[in-house]
Amino acid sequence: MDPKSELASLLAKNTAIVAETKATGRNLSEAEAAQMEQDAARIVELKGIISRGEAAAARVAPFAEPRDVDGFDAHEAGAKGYLTASGLKAAVRKSAEPGIKALVAGGSTVTPTTLSPSALQLGSFDSLGLLSLIPIKVRETAKYSYVRQSVRTNNAAVVAPGATKPTSVFTVASVDNALAVYAHLSEYVDKFLLEDNDDLVRFLEAELRDGVYRKVTADAIATIAGTSGVQTVVTSAGYTPAKGADAVYDAASKVSQLGFSPDLVILPVSVYDGIRTSKNTAGDYLGGNPFEGGARQGLWGFPTLVSPDIAAGTALVLSTDAVGISTDRQGVVTAWDAATGFDKNQLRARTEGRFATDVFQPAAVAKVTFTA
């Protein structure tokens, strides 16, 4: 069943259940409630699949003939359709040189991957990590400037009639920045091996994109932590998981005291795991027993990104509105080269994108140092 038909079926089924319970005045049974909860998650997933498919199909439509691709009219894609992964690949191949069945015909195939910020639920942002959690801004030029706040002193007060009003100090400065190119290449791969294995193409492109995202994330974390004006919290000597948890709380408190809203904690894997597996004197886990599975729980109720990209012995607590990632309109692009390895019938891919990290309000960031 295609996504749209499945979505319609689920909506109709759940609407009928609700209508029947209202008509009879009864409550949902446990089985019905459980099934509706499961269906609700699938409905959200299907809506996302359809939305992404319509966007992808709209990009493909200008390059495809008005024909059926895997049972789908590409020219009507933007208005009412969706496009499967196999259908997208078929459309790309069809638009290449006729009579050549190859991954890359006539040079290279470019597939843009555009980042967009989204508020994801705790534990669901492992794929893009920090890039899924902070604002992404598209810059029209490689070089740009933004405003960074250096002083935030609020002197607002009750003022008697005729008295001089107090002056608050909100000092800002212009910061020059520039997009940097993040890129790498795959090894050469035999053309027919790629043609015969669709999964290999997807695997290589996913690995290349992930490599770019990971490097951008690592640099973003380092830039944020190293920006002048961020607040600091340092634990006393003799680190313990309890001291680590306390320090994260203290960092969030320092950010909050200045009027910001901390909404993200970034921890090294070893620090998070040490806090999560710590026990009391009775041997009970402070972070829940081992049978409580699922995503890593947030520390002190904050969304917590457990990242291998943050320096060992440190952590960040911040308001995500105080920082950002800049990129260009192209986003991350993967291009396949069929020319360089022509004599050996080999292809290689290049994935690249342009990014920069912006810190608008350093005081909304607290860097924690765990002293050994």
Secondary structure, 3 states (H helix, E strand, C coil): CCHHHHHHHHHHHHHHHHHHHHHHCCCCCHHHHHHHHHHHHHHHHHHHHHHHHHHHHHHHHHHCCCCECCCCEHHHHHHHCCCCHHHHHHHHHHCCCCCCCCCCCCCCCEEEECCCCCCCCCCCCCCCHHHHCCCEEECCCCEEEEEEEEEEECCCCCCCCCCCCCCCEEEEEEEEEECEEEEEECCCEEHHHHHHCHHHHHHHHHHHHHHHHHHHHHHHHHHHHHCCCCEEEECCCCCCHHHHHHHHHHHHHHHHHCCCCCCEEEECHHHHHHHHCCECCCCCECCCCCCCCCCCCCHHHCCEEECCCCCCCEEEEECHHHEEEEECCCCEEEEEECCCCHHHCEEEEEEEEEEEEEECCHHHEEEEECCC
